[in-house]
Amino acid sequence: MDTTSTDAYLRRLGADRPARPDADALRDLHLRHLLAVPFENLSVHLGEEIPLDGKSLTEKITARHRGGFCYELNGAFGTLLAALGYRVDFLQARVMGPDGLPGVPYDHMALRVEDADGGRWLADVGFGAYIHRPLAYDARGEQRDGGGVFRFEAADGGDLVVVQDGVAQYLWEERPRELADFRAGSWWHRTSPDSHFRRSLVCSLLTDGGAGRVTFSGRTLKATGAAAGEGADADGTRLCELGSDAEVLEAYRTLFGVELTAVPEVAPAPVAG
């Protein structure tokens, strides 16, 4: 990234350029990213290509004011962090299913980030409702975060598993990968009928400094925290169904800053062959 692109990305996050690539700046940028850039899979259902290179990923966030799913969000954030002086490794991860088994290889991308003082962190701005700030990579005890209580555990074959509130989320390899290595995983999630991204629409953003979240699933809007407003139920959640296309497009614009010309709809997966 050149200086112009880096500055544009920082403006999207509402952040100043850090004086140095230290842990405090990393934590601040991580939370700001979750508050500014939505986790969304709209490209899958709008027929948009998802090129996995740093320039395309960062331009989607800065010029098109969009978000993305894990490969895009962590790919772009890792590119930004490297431009700011952090050492960044892209890590191949497999998401744990409800049966307790890991998904396909390259199911997910996470980041290992080393700061200017040698501290190592697991960063991840592309996993939905998850960590708010990076986790200490080499710690093995409990780490409390706005997204829950986390810990790392060893898995078979030398992999590591991240556990959130007692539930295993994904396991990852420590071997660094290149952005291009994730193309097959991205293609699978965009095309396979077995991919949950093919079967659903999601656009989700952390709010209220981390105290709330707003999520749009198809035409169902779910809000917690201040965004829930007076219509919240006893647990602080508000659900509502939007009817007209105009309402849907307005919700994307006002809640997520995403300008669309057509309402995304879940499209059928392509037929093999």
C-alpha positions as CSV (number, residue, x, y, z in Angstrom):
1,M,0.0,0.0,0.0
2,D,1.2,3.5,-0.8
3,T,0.7,6.4,1.6
4,T,-2.5,7.6,-0.1
5,S,-4.1,4.2,0.2
6,T,-3.0,3.8,3.8
7,D,-4.4,7.2,4.7
8,A,-7.7,6.4,3.0
9,Y,-8.0,3.2,5.0
10,L,-7.2,4.9,8.3
11,R,-9.9,7.6,7.5
12,R,-12.4,4.8,6.9
13,L,-11.6,3.5,10.4
14,G,-11.6,7.0,11.9
15,A,-8.0,6.5,13.1
16,D,-4.8,8.6,13.0
17,R,-1.6,7.1,11.7
18,P,0.0,5.4,14.7
19,A,3.3,7.0,15.9
20,R,4.8,3.4,16.0
21,P,3.4,-0.1,15.4
22,D,3.0,-1.1,19.0
23,A,0.4,-3.2,20.8
24,D,-1.8,-0.2,21.9
25,A,-2.2,1.0,18.3
26,L,-3.0,-2.5,17.2
27,R,-5.7,-2.9,19.7
28,D,-7.2,0.4,18.8
29,L,-7.2,-0.3,15.1
30,H,-8.7,-3.8,15.6
31,L,-11.7,-2.4,17.5
32,R,-12.1,0.5,15.1
33,H,-12.2,-1.9,12.2
34,L,-15.0,-3.9,13.8
35,L,-17.0,-0.7,14.4
36,A,-16.5,0.7,10.9
37,V,-16.3,-2.2,8.4
38,P,-19.2,-4.7,8.3
39,F,-18.8,-8.5,8.1
40,E,-20.9,-9.2,5.0
41,N,-21.2,-11.8,2.2
42,L,-23.2,-9.6,-0.2
43,S,-20.7,-10.1,-3.1
44,V,-21.6,-13.8,-3.1
45,H,-25.2,-13.0,-4.0
46,L,-24.6,-10.0,-6.2
47,G,-22.5,-11.9,-8.6
48,E,-19.3,-9.9,-7.8
49,E,-15.9,-11.3,-8.1
50,I,-13.7,-11.5,-5.0
51,P,-10.1,-11.1,-6.0
52,L,-7.7,-11.8,-3.2
53,D,-4.9,-9.3,-3.6
54,G,-4.1,-6.4,-1.3
55,K,-5.0,-3.6,-3.7
56,S,-8.4,-5.0,-4.6
57,L,-9.3,-5.8,-1.0
58,T,-8.3,-2.4,0.4
59,E,-10.1,-0.6,-2.5
60,K,-13.3,-2.4,-1.7
61,I,-13.1,-1.0,1.8
62,T,-11.9,2.5,1.0
63,A,-13.3,3.4,-2.4
64,R,-16.4,1.2,-2.5
65,H,-17.1,1.6,1.3
66,R,-18.0,-2.1,1.6
67,G,-17.0,-4.9,4.0
68,G,-16.6,-8.6,3.2
69,F,-16.1,-12.0,4.7
70,C,-13.0,-13.4,6.4
71,Y,-10.6,-13.5,3.4
72,E,-11.4,-10.0,2.5
73,L,-11.5,-8.4,5.9
74,N,-8.5,-10.0,7.4
75,G,-6.7,-9.9,4.0
76,A,-7.2,-6.1,3.9
77,F,-6.5,-5.5,7.5
78,G,-3.3,-7.5,7.3
79,T,-2.2,-5.5,4.3
80,L,-2.9,-2.3,6.2
81,L,-1.0,-3.5,9.3
82,A,2.0,-4.4,7.2
83,A,2.0,-1.0,5.6
84,L,2.1,0.5,9.1
85,G,5.2,-1.5,10.1
86,Y,3.7,-4.6,11.8
87,R,4.9,-8.0,10.8
88,V,1.9,-10.0,9.6
89,D,1.4,-13.7,8.8
90,F,-1.8,-15.0,7.1
91,L,-2.9,-18.2,8.9
92,Q,-5.0,-21.0,7.5
93,A,-7.8,-22.0,9.7
94,R,-10.7,-24.5,9.8
95,V,-14.0,-23.6,11.5
96,M,-15.4,-26.1,13.9
97,G,-18.9,-27.3,13.0
98,P,-21.8,-28.2,15.3
99,D,-20.6,-31.8,15.2
100,G,-17.3,-30.7,16.7
101,L,-15.4,-31.5,13.5
102,P,-13.3,-28.9,11.5
103,G,-14.5,-27.6,8.1
104,V,-12.7,-27.7,4.8
105,P,-9.0,-26.6,4.6
106,Y,-8.7,-22.8,4.1
107,D,-12.1,-22.4,5.6
108,H,-11.0,-19.3,7.4
109,M,-8.2,-16.8,7.5
110,A,-6.7,-15.4,10.7
111,L,-3.7,-13.1,11.3
112,R,-0.6,-13.4,13.5
113,V,0.7,-10.0,14.1
114,E,4.0,-9.0,15.7
115,D,4.4,-5.5,17.1
116,A,7.4,-3.3,17.3
117,D,8.2,-4.6,20.8
118,G,8.2,-8.3,19.8
119,G,4.7,-9.0,21.1
120,R,2.7,-11.5,19.1
121,W,-1.1,-11.4,18.7
122,L,-3.9,-13.3,17.1
123,A,-5.9,-10.7,15.2
124,D,-9.2,-11.5,13.5
125,V,-11.7,-8.9,12.2
126,G,-13.4,-11.4,9.9
127,F,-15.3,-13.8,12.1
128,G,-18.5,-12.0,13.0
129,A,-19.3,-11.9,16.7
130,Y,-15.9,-12.7,18.1
131,I,-12.9,-10.9,19.7
132,H,-13.0,-7.2,19.9
133,R,-9.2,-6.8,20.3
134,P,-6.3,-9.1,19.5
135,L,-5.4,-12.0,21.8
136,A,-1.9,-12.6,23.1
137,Y,-0.7,-15.3,20.8
138,D,1.6,-17.1,23.2
139,A,-0.7,-17.0,26.2
140,R,-2.5,-20.3,27.2
141,G,-4.6,-19.1,30.1
142,E,-8.0,-17.4,29.9
143,Q,-8.1,-14.0,28.1
144,R,-11.1,-11.8,28.8
145,D,-12.4,-9.6,26.0
146,G,-15.5,-7.7,25.1
147,G,-16.5,-10.7,22.9
148,G,-16.2,-13.2,25.7
149,V,-13.6,-15.4,27.5
150,F,-11.0,-17.0,25.2
151,R,-8.2,-19.4,25.5
152,F,-5.9,-21.3,23.1
153,E,-5.5,-25.1,23.3
154,A,-3.2,-27.5,21.5
155,A,-4.8,-29.8,18.9
156,D,-3.6,-32.9,17.1
157,G,-1.0,-32.4,14.5
158,G,0.5,-29.3,16.1
159,D,-2.5,-27.1,15.4
160,L,-4.0,-24.6,17.8
161,V,-7.7,-24.2,18.7
162,V,-9.3,-21.0,19.9
163,V,-12.1,-21.5,22.5
164,Q,-14.7,-18.8,23.1
165,D,-16.9,-19.1,26.2
166,G,-16.2,-22.8,26.4
167,V,-16.9,-23.5,22.7
168,A,-14.2,-24.4,20.2
169,Q,-14.4,-21.9,17.3
170,Y,-11.6,-22.8,14.9
171,L,-8.3,-24.5,14.7
172,W,-5.3,-23.0,12.8
173,E,-1.9,-24.0,11.5
174,E,1.1,-21.9,12.6
175,R,2.7,-22.1,9.1
176,P,2.4,-18.7,7.4
177,R,0.5,-18.6,4.1
178,E,0.1,-16.2,1.2
179,L,-3.1,-14.4,0.2
180,A,-3.2,-16.4,-3.0
181,D,-3.3,-19.6,-1.0
182,F,-6.9,-18.8,0.1
183,R,-8.4,-18.6,-3.4
184,A,-9.7,-22.1,-3.3
185,G,-11.4,-21.6,0.1
186,S,-12.9,-18.4,-1.1
187,W,-14.2,-20.1,-4.3
188,W,-15.7,-22.9,-2.3
189,H,-17.6,-20.6,-0.1
190,R,-18.9,-18.6,-3.0
191,T,-20.0,-21.6,-5.1
192,S,-20.6,-24.8,-3.0
193,P,-24.2,-25.6,-1.9
194,D,-22.6,-26.9,1.3
195,S,-21.3,-23.4,2.2
196,H,-23.4,-21.4,4.6
197,F,-22.5,-18.3,2.7
198,R,-24.3,-19.7,-0.3
199,R,-27.4,-20.4,1.8
200,S,-27.8,-17.1,3.6
201,L,-27.3,-13.3,3.5
202,V,-25.5,-11.5,6.3
203,C,-24.3,-8.0,7.0
204,S,-23.2,-7.3,10.6
205,L,-21.5,-4.6,12.5
206,L,-20.3,-4.0,16.0
207,T,-21.8,-0.9,17.6
208,D,-21.8,1.2,20.8
209,G,-18.0,0.9,21.2
210,G,-18.5,-2.9,21.4
211,A,-21.6,-3.0,23.6
212,G,-24.0,-3.7,20.8
213,R,-24.4,-5.2,17.3
214,V,-26.6,-4.7,14.4
215,T,-27.1,-7.7,11.9
216,F,-29.1,-7.8,8.7
217,S,-30.0,-11.4,7.6
218,G,-32.0,-11.2,4.4
219,R,-34.8,-8.9,5.4
220,T,-34.6,-9.6,9.1
221,L,-32.9,-6.9,11.2
222,K,-31.5,-7.8,14.6
223,A,-30.2,-5.1,16.9
224,T,-28.7,-5.1,20.4
225,G,-27.4,-2.3,22.6
226,A,-28.5,1.3,21.8
227,A,-29.5,0.4,18.2
228,A,-32.3,-1.8,19.7
229,G,-34.0,1.2,21.0
230,E,-37.4,1.2,22.8
231,G,-38.5,-1.9,20.9
232,A,-36.1,-4.2,22.6
233,D,-37.3,-7.3,24.4
234,A,-36.3,-8.4,27.9
235,D,-32.8,-9.5,26.8
236,G,-32.1,-6.3,25.0
237,T,-32.7,-7.6,21.5
238,R,-35.0,-6.1,18.8
239,L,-36.0,-8.1,15.7
240,C,-38.0,-6.6,12.8
241,E,-38.8,-7.6,9.3
242,L,-38.4,-5.1,6.5
243,G,-40.8,-5.3,3.6
244,S,-40.2,-3.1,0.6
245,D,-36.9,-3.0,-1.4
246,A,-36.7,0.7,-0.5
247,E,-36.6,-0.1,3.2
248,V,-34.0,-2.7,2.7
249,L,-31.7,-0.5,0.7
250,E,-32.1,2.3,3.2
251,A,-31.2,0.0,6.1
252,Y,-28.0,-1.0,4.3
253,R,-27.2,2.7,3.7
254,T,-28.0,4.1,7.1
255,L,-26.9,1.2,9.4
256,F,-23.8,0.0,7.5
257,G,-22.9,2.8,5.1
258,V,-23.3,0.3,2.2
259,E,-24.8,1.9,-1.0
260,L,-26.5,-0.7,-3.2
261,T,-28.6,-0.3,-6.4
262,A,-30.4,-3.7,-6.0
263,V,-31.5,-5.8,-3.0
264,P,-29.3,-8.8,-2.6
265,E,-31.2,-12.1,-2.6
266,V,-29.9,-15.6,-1.8
267,A,-29.1,-17.0,-5.2
268,P,-29.0,-20.7,-6.1
269,A,-25.6,-22.3,-6.1
270,P,-24.2,-23.0,-9.6
271,V,-24.7,-26.5,-10.9
272,A,-21.5,-28.4,-11.2
273,G,-20.3,-29.3,-14.7
